[in-house]
Amino acid sequence: MRSRRDRIRHAISFELLGLALITPLGAFVFHMPASEIGMLGLISATIATAWNYLYNLMFDRVMQARTGTTLKGPGLRVFHAVLFEAGLMAVLLPFIAWKLGIGLMEALAMDVSFALFYVVYAFVFNLGYDRLFPLPEWQQKSA
């Protein structure tokens, strides 16, 4: 299983890269100032970083207990990313509506758009991260 230091590196790098991508994209798509999207993104990323750490720790502990490994195949990676975003959406929806002064339906549309982006991003990021920083146990299982 990943160390605490590795989990912190993972969570912070995930959020920083995601924020760098979503700020200009969100400003363009939603016709809002980048500063508004950026601030929303920064606060959301802070919340998401804590959720990322806790979620991945819980997910890996359950995987380790049930299967004896934390190695994820493509199907499990999709499930992992979707479940992560669903939990985060539940927390962020009221915050987005309040912060931007918009209705819940508008906030839901924005939250769903961001979540769809992040589901794809999480899949790609985690695949890349696992290739850059593989665990020794995965190399033994592959052999």
N, C-alpha and C positions, 0 to 999 in steps of 0.2 A: 504494500500500500504506500501511497505517497506520504512524504514527510510534511510536517507543518510548514516548513520553509518553502517547499515546493508548492504546496497548496496556496500559500500567500502569493508567490510569484505568479502562479496560474491565474488567480482571481484578479490581481492588479493588472497584469498584462492584458487579460481578456477585456476588462473594462476600459482601459486607456485606448486600446486600438478600436474598440467598439465606439467609443465617444468620438474619436477622430473621424470615423466613417459616418456616424449617424447625424452629427451636427450639421454639416453642409447639406446632406441629403434631406434631412427633415425640414430644414429651412426652405429648401427648394420646393419640396412636395407640398408642404402645408402653408406656403406663402407667409411665413412668419420670420421675424428677424432671427438671424443666427444666434444673437445674444440670448434671446428667449429660449430657443431650442437648446442652446449650449448650457444654460443654467438648469433647465429642466433635465437635460441629459446628465449634468454633473451630479445633481442631487439624486436622480434616479440611479446613476452608476454607483453612488455611495451605498444606497440601499441594496442595489443588486450585488455589489461586491460582498457584503455581509451574507446575503442570501446564497451567493455562489459558493462561498466557503462552507457554509453550513450544509447546503444541499448536497454538494459533492462529497463531503465527509459522510453524511448519512447514507447516500446512495452507495458509496464504496463499502461502507461497513455492512450494509445489507447484502451486497453482492458477494463480499468476502465470506460472510456467514453462510450464504445459500449455495454458492458455487465453488468456493475455495480460491477464487481469483478476482481480480478487478479488470481483467482484459475484456473489452467490449467489442462485439461485432457490429456491423452496420445497422442491423435492426434495433439492437439495444441502444446504439448511439442516437438513433432517431427518437426512440422512446425517452431517453435521457434528456434530450434537448427540448422536446415538447413538454414534458412534465416540469422541467425547470421554468420554462416561459409561462406556463399556466399558473404556477405558484406566484411568480413575480407579477403577473398581470393583476391578480387578485389584490395585491398590495398597492400597486401603482395607479390603478384606475381612479380612485377618489383623489389621490394626490394630483394627478394630471389635471383633472377638472378644476380643482381648487386653485392650483398654481397659475393656470392659463385663463381662469375665469370663464370657462366654457361649460356647456351642459354635459351630462353624463354620456349622452349618445355621441357627441363630438369627441369626447375623451375616449370613449370606447373605440371609435374608428381610428383614432390616433394610436391608442394602445395596441390594437390589433395589428396595425401597420408596423409599428416598432417591433412587436413580438414576432411577426412573420420574418422581418429582417433578421432578428436575433436568433430565430430557430436555425435558419440557414447559416448564419455567421457562427453560432455555437457549434454546429456540426463540423464546419470547415476548420474553425479555430482549434477545437479539441482534437481533431484528427491530426492537424499539423503539430500541435503541442505534444501529443503522445509520440509522434515520430521524432521530434527534436529532443524530447526528454523521456525515453522509454524506461520502464522499470525493468530491473534484472529478471524478475519472475516471468515477464512476457517473453524474453529471449529464450528462457529455458522451456517454456510451453510451446514455442514455435519450432524448436529443434526436434 
